[in-house]
C-alpha cells in the first residue's frame, strides 16, 4: 500500500472558506474568553491498536513464523538464508508495531484538547510527545502545553491517499501549522514549519467538513462569531463506563439503540442486514475501545491557562453556570 500526502488547500484568516460553519461536534467546552476543541472521538478510540497493532503487527509476526517453519524444513542453504532474512525483518517489525500502537492507545490521556483564546489571540494545545529513537517506544511519553499567537497559524487542508494498485482511499485532515519564529530558524530546518496540530479526527472528516470546521474557528477568532453555531451543542466528552457503553460508541448496538432506530431507521435496517459480517468487528472494536478508556488518565489544564480563558459558561464540568458575557461569545 502506498501513502501519498498532499496539501489540498491553504486557508486564509480573512477570507471565508465555506458558506456554512460547523464545529463538527468537536467543541467540548465554552469559556468566557475561549472555546475548547476535543481531539478524541469515542467511535475510533482503540482502532489504531486493533488494525495497526493486532492486524498489521500480527501479519508481520505471522510472516516471521512462516520463515521459522521454512528454516526448519529447508535442505538448501539459499532457502534457509532467505528465510532467516525474512525472520530478521518481520519479527522486529511485528513486535515494533504491536508495542508502538499499544503505547498510542493504552495508558494515554483521555483527551489532548485545543483552546482558541479569542481575547488574548492565542491557540493553546496539549500534545503527547514520544521520545525519539527506537528505545523511545519504551520511555514515558510526556504531555506538553504549547502556545502560539493566532495570527501566526497557517491552516492547511491535507489529503492523504492510500493506494493498493486497484483501489484508492482518501483521508482528509485539518492541520494548523506553526511557522518558525525567525528566518534563521527556518533556513536551518528541513521543514517549513516548527510545529503543528490536527483539528478534528481524520477518520471522520470529509472534503466538505474540513473547510466548514475551519470557517467556524475563523469566524469565532476573527469576526466575533458564535462559540457554537445555531442548533449545535457541546459534545459529550465523558468516558464510556464499561464495555457496554464502548460497544455503543463503536457500533449500532449498546446504549441509545432505540433512539438510533428513530433517528436513522433506514441506516439501522441496512446495518442489521450486514450485522453477521460486521458484528465480529464491532465486538473487537468495542473491546479495544474499552481497554483504551480503562487505562486512560485525565490531564487538566494548568491553573495559569484556566485563569487566562476564564470560567466555563456552557454548564459543563467546572462551569459556574451561564453568564451574560458567556452568552455573548
Order of alpha helices (4+ residues) and beta strands (2+ residues): beta-beta-beta-alpha-alpha-beta-beta-beta-beta-beta-alpha-beta-alpha-alpha-alpha-alpha-alpha-alpha-alpha
